[in-house]
Structures are given as structure tokens and as C-alpha cells.
Amino acid sequence: MTWFDESRLDDELALGSADLRLRTLAESGSRVRREYGAAADAIAEGVTRASDTRPRAVIAAGPDSRLLRAVLEPWCPVPFVAWPNHALPGWAGSLDLVVVLAPERADVGAASAVAEAARRGCQVVVACPAESMVAEHAAGRWTTILPTTTGDQLATAVVMLAFLHQIDLGPHATPDAVAEALDAVAIDCSPHRDISINPAKMLAITLADANPVLWGGSVLAARAARRVAESIRRTSGRAALAGDAEHLLPVIEAARPRNVFDDPFDGQEESGRRPVLVILDDGADEPVAHEARERLETAAREHDVRVEIVTTDADGEVARYASLLLSGTYAAEYLRLGLVED
């Protein structure tokens, strides 16, 4: 039977066993600075090359294209398409800009997409390691390589967003603001901070005997919720659900009334867990999101479902997304650390 030992979250030996994973999270801000610094010259060159003409459309190809869409779609002055498939849309051609995030060196899907884009004569900007399969397939007259080294998906996206902002195709995205937001989370959620003042450890304790249900109101907060749910599933092997309010309400409304006489050790481990609503709040003040949040919180109160709120005051949409994502990922790692086999 698996149970949660919260004393491990402040135990030096237990924390030492998770040092590599926690250190990787703590270095998130450093990776953003490193990637942007290494790509600064290539970004300037790409901006100079792109300054003459505005593309007919922007196509974000590859598995991380949805993050770019979440940031760019409300701002981009030309049609924007997220295309996570290996091929490009049939209409893509020399008038269009194809952007690809490929932090991994051997990304076959991204290599296929950039090769096709180069063959069609598209303008191509790829954030990838300089010596990689993707860079080799991207070679072409109209291709710009933004070199990356860390393999960090978020840092790679920040590099691309900084480029797109400088050619007036995206919102203001300051790498320093994103890095500072990540550093602030790393300090607040540090393994050396006691449970009583560590928000990630406290959230992990809340999730220990529950089935997390995660919701974010804005497009970026909703994406962060999905990513955090993936982290919880990966670290704990337990169910974690993220989605829109209409998808989460039935789960909350189906919660059984709490029974103080239930035996928590009756062997029905999964069925005995109640949902806990985790709201990722990035400060977006949209009427539709506000109404959806009220419905979720009302349903939670009526069905005695606990509500946890993760907030951020970081500067800028991307920085707030990064802050929420890292906060939730820290909680998932502390959940992994506290779970032990009996």
C-alpha cells in the first residue's frame, strides 16, 4: 500500500535523494538567461533579415506549437496556425513564416517539418541545438537557426517569443522577467524552506490523499494546468484531471458526502480519494473566466470539495505562465518524494 509521509519533505536524507530533480527545477531561470544570451546574435540577424517584409501567415510547427499559439493568437497581426503534425498545411509556401521549437537534438517530427518548409521556400526560424538533426534538415537560404543548448522547452519557447516580438508578430516577452519569475518560485518552493512557509510542500500535502482537478481561467493558465496535471500523473502514478469548467463540474458534483466514520485504510485506496479543486490564477480578468470560476467554486462549496489556489504576480503573460507551471511542478515533485510503499 502507498501512503504519504509528510516528514520526508523536511528530511535532509529524503531531500537528498531528490536533489537532482529539485536542482533542475531551481535552475529554470538560469536556463532561460543562458538560452537567450546564447541566441542573442542569431535573433538580431534574424530580425534584420525579416525586417523588410511581413509574412502572409505564421505557422508554428511541432509538438510545442500550442504554447506559441496560446501566447501569439490574440496578438499576431497576421493569421496564425498551430500545426503539431509532422507535415505542413498544403497551402504553406514562400509567403509564410514557419517557426519550430525543437530543444531535443533528435526530434524526427520537427526535422521533417523544417525540411518540408525549406523545400517549399518558406521563411523558417528554428530554435534548436546548432549541431542536431533538426538544424541539418533546416539548412536553406531563408532559414534562421536560433541556437539552444539546454533542452529546456520553456527556455526555448522564450527565445522564439523574444524573436517574434522584435519583428512585431508577438506581444512583449522579456526573458529577464520570465527568469526572475522562475527564480522567485525557486526561492519560495526551495527544499530548504520549512513546510509551514513552503507553498509547494503544502500543496503536495493537500494532493496526497486526493484526486486533483486543475483549472486555469486564461488560455495560458489552462495550458499550465494541463502541464501540471501531466507532472502529477508522472510523479505519482495517480489520476489528475485538467480541463474546462464544463468538463470538471461533473467530477466535483459527483463527490460523495464526507463520512467521518470512513476507514482510510480499508484497502480501497483510489476510490476513497476525494477530488480537490486546484485553481491556477494568473490574474487574467476575463468575464467568461470569472463566471466559470464562480461556478466551480460554488460547486466545490456545495459538495464539500477543498479548493486550493495557486497565484502569481509576475510581470507579463509568459512570466505568469512560467511561474504557475513551475509552482505546480514543484508540488508534483514533493508529492513524489512523500509517497512511500508500505
C-alpha positions as CSV (number, residue, x, y, z in Angstrom):
1,M,0.0,0.0,0.0
2,T,1.2,3.5,-0.8
3,W,0.9,6.3,1.8
4,F,2.2,9.8,2.2
5,D,4.9,10.6,4.8
6,E,5.0,14.4,5.0
7,S,8.0,14.3,7.3
8,R,10.1,13.4,4.3
9,L,9.5,16.9,2.8
10,D,11.8,18.4,5.5
11,D,14.1,15.4,6.0
12,E,17.6,16.1,4.7
13,L,18.3,12.5,3.6
14,A,15.0,12.2,1.8
15,L,15.5,15.6,0.1
16,G,19.0,14.5,-0.9
17,S,17.5,11.6,-2.8
18,A,15.5,14.1,-4.9
19,D,18.4,16.6,-5.2
20,L,18.9,16.3,-8.9
21,R,15.3,16.8,-9.8
22,L,14.8,19.7,-7.4
23,R,18.0,21.3,-8.6
24,T,16.9,21.1,-12.2
25,L,13.7,22.9,-11.2
26,A,15.7,25.6,-9.3
27,E,17.8,26.2,-12.4
28,S,14.9,27.0,-14.6
29,G,15.5,30.8,-14.5
30,S,19.2,30.3,-15.2
31,R,18.4,28.2,-18.3
32,V,16.2,31.0,-19.7
33,R,19.0,33.5,-19.3
34,R,21.5,31.1,-20.8
35,E,19.4,30.3,-23.9
36,Y,18.6,33.9,-24.6
37,G,22.2,35.1,-24.2
38,A,23.4,32.3,-26.5
39,A,20.8,33.1,-29.2
40,A,21.0,37.0,-29.0
41,D,23.3,37.4,-32.1
42,A,21.2,34.9,-34.1
43,I,18.0,36.8,-33.0
44,A,19.5,40.1,-34.2
45,E,20.5,38.6,-37.5
46,G,17.0,37.1,-38.0
47,V,15.3,40.4,-37.1
48,T,17.4,42.1,-39.7
49,R,16.5,39.5,-42.4
50,A,12.8,39.7,-41.5
51,S,12.6,43.5,-41.3
52,D,11.7,44.0,-45.0
53,T,8.5,42.0,-45.3
54,R,5.7,40.8,-43.2
55,P,4.6,37.2,-43.8
56,R,1.2,36.2,-45.1
57,A,0.8,33.8,-42.2
58,V,2.7,32.3,-39.3
59,I,2.8,28.6,-38.9
60,A,4.0,27.1,-35.6
61,A,5.0,23.5,-36.3
62,G,5.9,20.8,-33.9
63,P,4.6,19.4,-30.6
64,D,5.1,22.7,-28.7
65,S,3.2,24.8,-31.2
66,R,0.2,25.1,-28.9
67,L,2.2,27.1,-26.4
68,L,3.1,29.6,-29.1
69,R,-0.5,29.7,-30.2
70,A,-1.7,30.4,-26.6
71,V,0.7,33.4,-26.4
72,L,0.5,34.7,-30.0
73,E,-3.0,34.2,-31.2
74,P,-4.6,37.2,-29.5
75,W,-1.7,39.5,-30.7
76,C,-0.4,38.3,-34.1
77,P,-1.4,40.8,-36.8
78,V,-1.4,38.0,-39.5
79,P,-3.2,34.7,-39.5
80,F,-1.6,32.3,-37.0
81,V,-1.8,28.5,-37.2
82,A,-0.5,25.9,-34.7
83,W,0.3,22.7,-36.6
84,P,1.5,19.9,-34.3
85,N,1.7,17.3,-37.1
86,H,4.9,16.3,-38.9
87,A,3.8,17.8,-42.2
88,L,2.8,21.4,-43.1
89,P,-0.6,22.6,-44.3
90,G,-0.9,22.2,-48.0
91,W,-1.2,26.0,-48.6
92,A,2.1,26.9,-46.9
93,G,4.6,28.5,-49.2
94,S,7.2,31.2,-49.8
95,L,5.0,34.0,-48.4
96,D,4.6,32.3,-45.0
97,L,6.8,32.1,-41.9
98,V,7.3,28.7,-40.3
99,V,8.6,28.7,-36.6
100,V,9.6,25.5,-34.9
101,L,10.7,24.7,-31.3
102,A,13.0,21.7,-31.2
103,P,15.0,21.6,-28.0
104,E,15.8,17.9,-28.4
105,R,18.6,17.0,-30.8
106,A,16.9,14.0,-32.5
107,D,13.4,15.3,-33.0
108,V,12.4,13.4,-36.1
109,G,9.0,15.1,-36.4
110,A,10.5,18.6,-36.2
111,A,13.2,17.7,-38.7
112,S,10.6,16.5,-41.1
113,A,8.6,19.7,-40.8
114,V,11.6,22.1,-41.3
115,A,12.8,20.1,-44.2
116,E,9.5,20.4,-45.9
117,A,9.3,24.1,-45.1
118,A,12.8,24.7,-46.6
119,R,11.8,22.7,-49.7
120,R,8.7,24.9,-50.2
121,G,10.8,28.1,-49.9
122,C,9.1,29.2,-46.6
123,Q,10.8,31.6,-44.3
124,V,11.9,29.3,-41.5
125,V,13.0,30.1,-37.9
126,V,14.0,27.2,-35.8
127,A,15.1,27.2,-32.1
128,C,17.2,24.1,-31.8
129,P,20.7,22.9,-31.0
130,A,23.2,24.1,-33.6
131,E,24.5,20.6,-34.2
132,S,21.4,18.5,-34.4
133,M,19.3,16.5,-36.9
134,V,16.8,19.4,-37.0
135,A,19.4,22.0,-37.8
136,E,20.8,19.8,-40.6
137,H,17.3,19.5,-42.2
138,A,16.6,23.2,-41.8
139,A,19.5,24.3,-43.9
140,G,18.3,26.7,-46.6
141,R,18.6,30.3,-47.9
142,W,15.6,31.6,-45.9
143,T,16.4,29.7,-42.6
144,T,17.4,31.2,-39.3
145,I,18.7,29.0,-36.6
146,L,18.3,30.2,-33.0
147,P,20.8,28.0,-31.2
148,T,19.8,26.3,-27.9
149,T,21.8,24.1,-25.6
150,T,19.8,23.1,-22.5
151,G,16.9,21.1,-23.9
152,D,14.5,23.1,-21.8
153,Q,11.2,23.5,-23.6
154,L,10.1,26.7,-21.8
155,A,13.5,28.4,-22.3
156,T,13.4,27.5,-26.0
157,A,9.9,29.0,-26.3
158,V,11.1,32.2,-24.6
159,V,13.9,32.6,-27.2
160,M,11.4,32.2,-30.0
161,L,8.9,34.6,-28.4
162,A,11.6,37.2,-28.0
163,F,12.4,37.0,-31.7
164,L,8.7,37.2,-32.7
165,H,8.2,40.3,-30.5
166,Q,11.1,42.0,-32.2
167,I,9.6,41.6,-35.6
168,D,6.2,42.8,-34.4
169,L,4.5,39.4,-34.6
170,G,4.0,38.8,-30.9
171,P,3.5,40.5,-27.6
172,H,6.2,41.9,-25.3
173,A,8.1,38.9,-24.0
174,T,11.1,39.8,-21.8
175,P,13.3,36.9,-21.0
176,D,14.6,38.6,-17.9
177,A,11.1,38.9,-16.5
178,V,10.4,35.2,-17.1
179,A,13.8,34.3,-15.5
180,E,13.0,36.5,-12.5
181,A,9.6,34.9,-12.1
182,L,11.1,31.4,-12.1
183,D,13.8,32.5,-9.6
184,A,11.1,33.8,-7.3
185,V,9.3,30.4,-7.4
186,A,12.5,28.5,-6.8
187,I,13.1,30.6,-3.6
188,D,9.6,30.2,-2.3
189,C,9.5,26.5,-3.1
190,S,13.0,25.7,-2.1
191,P,13.5,22.3,-0.4
192,H,15.3,24.2,2.4
193,R,12.1,26.1,3.3
194,D,10.0,24.6,6.0
195,I,6.6,23.0,5.2
196,S,4.8,25.8,7.1
197,I,6.1,28.5,4.7
198,N,6.6,26.5,1.5
199,P,3.6,26.7,-0.8
200,A,4.6,23.7,-3.0
201,K,5.1,21.4,0.0
202,M,1.7,22.5,1.4
203,L,0.0,21.8,-1.9
204,A,1.7,18.4,-2.1
205,I,0.3,17.5,1.3
206,T,-3.2,18.6,0.1
207,L,-2.9,16.4,-3.0
208,A,-1.6,13.4,-1.1
209,D,-5.0,11.9,-0.3
210,A,-7.0,13.5,-3.2
211,N,-7.6,13.3,-6.9
212,P,-6.5,16.7,-8.2
213,V,-8.8,18.6,-10.5
214,L,-7.0,21.6,-12.1
215,W,-8.4,24.6,-13.8
216,G,-6.9,27.8,-15.3
217,G,-9.1,30.7,-16.5
218,S,-6.9,32.2,-19.2
219,V,-5.6,30.3,-22.2
220,L,-2.1,30.2,-20.7
221,A,-3.3,29.3,-17.2
222,A,-5.3,26.5,-18.7
223,R,-2.2,25.2,-20.5
224,A,-0.2,25.4,-17.3
225,A,-3.0,23.4,-15.6
226,R,-2.7,20.7,-18.2
227,R,1.1,20.5,-17.8
228,V,0.9,20.4,-14.1
229,A,-1.7,17.6,-14.3
230,E,0.8,15.7,-16.5
231,S,3.5,16.2,-13.9
232,I,1.3,14.9,-11.1
233,R,0.4,11.8,-13.1
234,R,4.0,11.1,-13.9
235,T,5.4,11.6,-10.4
236,S,2.6,9.8,-8.5
237,G,1.0,7.4,-10.9
238,R,-2.3,8.7,-9.8
239,A,-5.2,10.3,-11.7
240,A,-5.1,14.1,-12.2
241,L,-7.5,15.9,-14.5
242,A,-7.3,19.3,-16.1
243,G,-9.9,20.9,-18.4
244,D,-12.5,23.5,-18.9
245,A,-15.1,24.2,-16.3
246,E,-17.9,22.2,-18.0
247,H,-15.6,19.1,-18.0
248,L,-14.6,19.5,-14.4
249,L,-18.0,20.3,-12.9
250,P,-19.4,16.7,-13.2
251,V,-16.3,15.4,-11.3
252,I,-16.9,17.9,-8.4
253,E,-20.6,17.4,-8.4
254,A,-20.2,13.6,-8.2
255,A,-18.1,13.8,-5.0
256,R,-19.6,11.7,-2.2
257,P,-20.6,13.4,1.0
258,R,-17.7,13.2,3.5
259,N,-18.2,10.4,6.1
260,V,-16.2,10.8,9.3
261,F,-16.5,7.1,10.0
262,D,-14.8,6.0,6.8
263,D,-11.7,3.9,7.4
264,P,-8.9,5.5,5.4
265,F,-7.0,2.1,5.4
266,D,-9.8,-0.1,4.1
267,G,-7.8,-1.1,1.0
268,Q,-9.9,0.9,-1.4
269,E,-7.2,3.5,-1.9
270,E,-8.2,5.0,-5.3
271,S,-11.9,5.0,-4.7
272,G,-11.5,6.6,-1.3
273,R,-9.9,9.8,-2.6
274,R,-12.0,12.8,-3.0
275,P,-11.4,15.5,-5.6
276,V,-9.6,18.7,-4.7
277,L,-10.0,21.7,-7.0
278,V,-6.7,23.5,-7.8
279,I,-7.2,26.9,-9.4
280,L,-4.2,28.4,-11.3
281,D,-4.8,32.1,-11.1
282,D,-2.7,34.3,-13.4
283,G,-4.7,37.4,-12.7
284,A,-6.5,37.5,-16.0
285,D,-9.7,39.4,-15.6
286,E,-12.0,38.0,-18.3
287,P,-15.8,37.9,-17.7
288,V,-16.2,34.4,-19.1
289,A,-13.3,33.0,-17.0
290,H,-14.7,34.8,-13.9
291,E,-18.1,33.3,-14.4
292,A,-16.6,29.8,-14.9
293,R,-14.5,30.1,-11.7
294,E,-17.6,31.1,-9.7
295,R,-19.4,28.0,-10.9
296,L,-16.5,25.8,-10.0
297,E,-16.1,27.3,-6.5
298,T,-19.8,27.2,-5.8
299,A,-20.0,23.6,-6.8
300,A,-16.9,22.8,-4.6
301,R,-18.6,24.5,-1.6
302,E,-21.8,22.7,-2.1
303,H,-20.1,19.3,-2.3
304,D,-17.5,19.9,0.4
305,V,-14.6,19.8,-2.0
306,R,-11.5,21.6,-0.9
307,V,-10.2,24.4,-3.1
308,E,-6.5,25.3,-3.5
309,I,-5.4,28.5,-5.3
310,V,-2.0,29.0,-6.9
311,T,-1.3,32.6,-7.7
312,T,1.4,34.7,-9.3
313,D,2.1,38.4,-9.6
314,A,4.9,38.1,-12.2
315,D,5.3,40.7,-14.8
316,G,3.9,39.6,-18.2
317,E,1.8,36.8,-19.5
318,V,4.6,34.4,-20.3
319,A,6.2,35.1,-16.9
320,R,3.0,34.3,-15.1
321,Y,2.6,31.1,-17.1
322,A,6.1,30.1,-16.2
323,S,5.5,30.9,-12.5
324,L,2.3,28.8,-12.3
325,L,3.9,25.9,-14.2
326,L,7.0,25.8,-12.0
327,S,4.9,26.1,-8.8
328,G,2.8,23.1,-9.8
329,T,5.8,21.1,-10.9
330,Y,7.5,21.7,-7.6
331,A,4.3,20.4,-5.8
332,A,4.3,17.3,-8.1
333,E,8.0,16.6,-7.1
334,Y,7.2,16.9,-3.4
335,L,4.3,14.6,-3.9
336,R,6.6,12.0,-5.4
337,L,9.0,12.5,-2.5
338,G,6.4,12.0,0.2
339,L,4.8,8.8,-1.3
340,V,6.3,5.7,0.1
341,E,5.5,2.0,-0.2
342,D,4.3,0.2,3.0
